[in-house]
Amino acid sequence: MPNSFAVGSSLGDVVTPGASISLQDMGALDVVLTDVPSWPVLPSPSTHGLEIPAMNGGYGYVGQYEPVELTLKCFVGAKSVAGVREKIDAIAAVLDSRKGDRVWKVDAWPDRYFVGMVWKGVGGTDISGSGADFEIVVRLSQAFGFGVTPKEKTFFLQESPRVCAVDAVGGTAEALPVWTICNVSTSPTDAVVLRHADTGEVVCMVDGLAAGEWVRFDRFRQCLETSMDGETWVKDMRRLGAWVDIPELTPGSNSIEVSGVPSGALVCWYRERYL
C-alpha cells in the first residue's frame, strides 16, 4: 500500500470528548510520500528564556520548546504535464495554509495524530510528463503526537474519598485528560476535590455539585465546565477553588482521589501523547 498522509480537523476535535475527526486522504489525490521523516520528531529546547522583573524577584519562563517542522517529501503521478499541474492545484487547495492548525496523520505512524499548519506550501516542484516531486513543510503547534484511539475509563463513586486507579496509560509523555464527575444523588455535594495521589496535582470545585449536576475539568484547555444534562456545557471558572492544578496522567499507573461526591461517577477521557 502506498505511503501517504491525511489532513483534516482542528485541534479542538482531537482534545474534546466525543468530537468527530474528519480527515481527507491525500492518497486519493495520488500523493505518495517518497521520504518519511524518522520518529521521534524531537523539538529543540529554546535557546533563550524570558524573565519578567517584579518586587519579589520576577518570573522566569525557561525550558520551552522551539517549533517543530515536519517535512513531507511527496510525489504525484499523472499522464501529462497538464494533468500534473491540475493535481498540484488540487493539492494546494486542500493544503491552504489559511485554514490554520489542522490534524495530520501519516501512514507510517498509524497510531498517532499531529497538529500543525502548512508553513511552506507545495514547494520545490519538479514537474515532468509523468508526475511531480514536491515538498510540504508543516509547522507543528504541538510538540507531541496524539493517540488516534481515545481512552475512556469510568469509576463509580460510592464513598468519599474514593481512590480510582487509571492504569496502563500508554505514550511517552503525560496525557492531558478531561475529568467528568456527575452527582447522581438527590442532594448537593460538598466541595469537589480531584487529586493525583502520585504527583500531588489537585483541583477543587469550591461550592460542590447540585443534585444531578455535572462538572468537567479539562486539563488541555485549563478550564472548568458544568452541565445539567451531560451534553450542553458552560464554562464556569468562578467555581474553581484555591487549587487549580488539574491532574495530568503519567505513562503507566495513576492513583486519583475524589473527595466530596459520596454518590456519583467519574469519567476519565484522554488521548495518549508521544514526544
Buried (B, 14 or more C-beta within 10 A) or exposed (E): EEBBBBBBBBBEBBBBBEEEBEBBBBBEBBBBBEEBBEEEBEBEEBEEEEEEEEEEEEEEEEEEBEBBBBEBBBBBEBEEBEBBBEBBEBBBEBBEBEEEBBBBBBBEBEBBBBBBBBBBBBEEBEBEEEBBBBBBBBBBBBBBBBBBEBBEBEBEBEEBBBEBEBEEBBBEBBBBBBBBBBBEBEEEBBBBBBBBBEBEBBBBBBBBBEEBBBBBBBBBBEBBBBBEEEEEBEEBEEBBBEBBBBBBBBBEEBBBBBBBBBBBBBBBBBBBBBB
